[in-house]
């Protein structure tokens, strides 16, 4: 039986993943400023990647527990929809925040850089969260 994608959970998780990604990038920049190393990209990307994956795993766990699995991503189609939604939410969220904080519209290069970060780390975040949620959804870990 073919199952359709539930857009509500996919859009919700995509939104959360986009917000978490942007916050993680800010945390990565803050860590770069604190440690004072020369290579900003290495420090910021590694820090933001870890924060993104861990924060989304926590998000997925909390949402799963609070809503008893009803809002959890159920299959690969929903994971893919959430992944795409996160990419689509990024400019919707990033452009006004950048304008509000910097006073000018961001260039496409900043959005592209954010997408380049999202491609691997959002995939990893979804895989980690889905692995956790799959175990809980199967009842193996619902104690």
C-alpha positions as CSV (number, residue, x, y, z in Angstrom):
1,X,0.0,0.0,0.0
2,X,1.4,3.4,-1.1
3,X,1.6,5.9,1.7
4,X,1.3,9.7,1.0
5,X,3.6,12.2,2.6
6,X,2.0,14.1,5.5
7,X,3.0,17.7,4.8
8,X,2.3,19.0,8.3
9,X,5.0,17.1,10.0
10,X,7.4,17.5,7.1
11,X,6.9,21.3,7.0
12,X,7.1,21.5,10.8
13,X,10.4,19.5,11.0
14,X,11.8,21.3,8.0
15,X,11.1,24.7,9.7
16,X,12.7,23.5,12.9
17,X,15.7,22.2,11.0
18,X,16.2,25.5,9.2
19,X,15.9,27.4,12.5
20,X,18.3,25.0,14.2
21,X,20.7,25.3,11.3
22,X,20.8,29.1,11.4
23,X,21.2,29.1,15.2
24,X,23.9,26.5,14.9
25,X,25.8,28.7,12.4
26,X,25.6,31.6,14.8
27,X,26.9,29.4,17.6
28,X,29.7,28.3,15.4
29,X,30.7,31.9,14.6
30,X,30.6,32.7,18.3
31,X,32.9,29.8,19.1
32,X,35.2,30.9,16.3
33,X,35.4,34.4,17.9
34,X,36.0,32.9,21.4
35,X,38.8,30.5,20.4
36,X,40.6,32.9,18.2
37,X,42.0,30.4,15.7
38,X,42.8,31.6,12.2
39,X,40.7,29.1,10.2
40,X,37.2,30.5,10.6
41,X,35.5,28.0,8.3
42,X,36.9,24.9,10.0
43,X,36.0,26.1,13.5
44,X,32.6,27.4,12.5
45,X,31.5,24.5,10.3
46,X,32.6,21.8,12.7
47,X,31.0,23.5,15.7
48,X,27.8,24.4,13.8
49,X,27.6,20.8,12.4
50,X,27.7,19.2,15.9
51,X,25.2,21.7,17.3
52,X,22.9,21.2,14.3
53,X,22.9,17.4,14.6
54,X,22.6,17.3,18.4
55,X,19.9,20.0,18.6
56,X,17.8,18.4,15.9
57,X,18.1,15.0,17.5
58,X,16.9,16.5,20.8
59,X,14.1,18.3,18.9
60,X,13.0,15.0,17.3
61,X,13.0,13.2,20.6
62,X,11.0,15.8,22.4
63,X,8.4,16.1,19.6
64,X,8.1,12.4,19.4
65,X,7.5,12.1,23.2
66,X,5.2,15.1,23.5
67,X,3.0,14.1,20.6
68,X,3.3,10.3,21.1
69,X,4.7,9.8,17.6
70,X,1.9,11.6,15.7
71,X,4.3,14.3,14.5
72,X,7.3,12.1,13.9
73,X,8.6,11.6,10.4
74,X,7.3,8.2,9.4
75,X,9.3,7.2,6.3
76,X,11.9,8.2,3.8
77,X,9.4,10.2,1.8
78,X,8.6,12.4,4.8
79,X,12.3,12.7,5.6
80,X,12.9,13.8,2.1
81,X,10.1,16.3,2.3
82,X,11.4,17.7,5.6
83,X,14.9,18.0,4.1
84,X,13.5,19.9,1.1
85,X,11.4,22.1,3.4
86,X,14.4,23.0,5.4
87,X,16.2,24.2,2.3
88,X,13.2,26.2,1.2
89,X,12.7,27.7,4.7
90,X,16.3,29.0,4.8
91,X,16.0,32.1,2.5
92,X,12.5,32.8,4.0
93,X,14.1,33.0,7.5
94,X,17.6,34.2,6.7
95,X,16.8,37.2,4.4
96,X,14.7,39.1,6.9
97,X,16.9,38.2,9.8
98,X,20.0,39.4,7.9
99,X,18.2,42.6,6.9
100,X,17.0,43.3,10.5
101,X,20.5,42.7,12.0
102,X,22.7,44.1,9.2
103,X,20.5,46.8,7.6
104,X,20.7,45.5,4.0
105,X,19.5,42.5,2.0
106,X,21.9,39.6,1.9
107,X,23.5,38.4,-1.3
108,X,22.7,35.1,-2.9
109,X,26.2,33.9,-2.0
110,X,25.2,33.8,1.7
111,X,22.1,31.8,1.0
112,X,24.2,29.5,-1.2
113,X,26.8,29.1,1.6
114,X,24.1,28.2,4.0
115,X,22.6,25.6,1.6
116,X,26.1,24.1,1.2
117,X,26.3,23.7,4.9
118,X,22.8,22.3,5.1
119,X,23.2,19.6,2.4
120,X,25.4,17.3,4.5
121,X,24.6,18.4,8.0
122,X,20.8,18.4,7.6
123,X,21.0,15.0,6.0
124,X,23.1,13.8,9.0
125,X,20.7,15.5,11.5
126,X,17.7,13.8,9.9
127,X,19.4,10.4,9.8
128,X,20.4,10.7,13.5
129,X,16.9,11.8,14.6
130,X,15.2,9.2,12.4
131,X,17.3,6.4,13.8
132,X,16.3,7.5,17.3
133,X,12.6,7.9,16.4
134,X,12.5,4.6,14.5
135,X,13.6,2.8,17.6
136,X,11.0,4.6,19.8
137,X,8.3,4.2,17.2
138,X,8.8,0.4,17.0
139,X,8.1,0.3,20.8
140,X,11.6,-1.1,21.6
141,X,12.5,2.0,23.7
142,X,9.2,3.4,25.0
143,X,9.9,2.8,28.7
